[in-house]
Amino acid sequence: MSSTADSGERPGRPWLAAVAHALLGRSVDGLGEESPDPDALVAALDGGFPGGRPDLVAAIEQVRSRGGPWPVPVPDELRQGLPAAQFAAVLGAVRDRLQIAAGPRSTLSNRPLDAAEQALLREVPPHHVT
């Protein structure tokens, strides 16, 4: 079993690995910045591609065009130690800086409403009753 030092991973600083996985569906070798600062993460991601930002955005668009979930779900081992809300905020800020829209959200609309959903739709605040 190899240790963290043997594998080249940096313990306790998973921001870049998690963000790269969410955007690209894979890790990116050779990136050194490990901060929750969106500007630093974008700069590190840019530096991981020979063509910089255009190549990074093209790689992200390629992942998105495959039709799977995007951002790509991040495995537990990469998210360990990252507060979920802070990670979501940082990922959103990185997307904003890269000018990449989140895309449409899918909803289940191919099924009838269940009893609880129908009850919620019938509820109205008291001042809306006629």
Beta strands, then each sheet from edge to edge (+ up, - down):
end
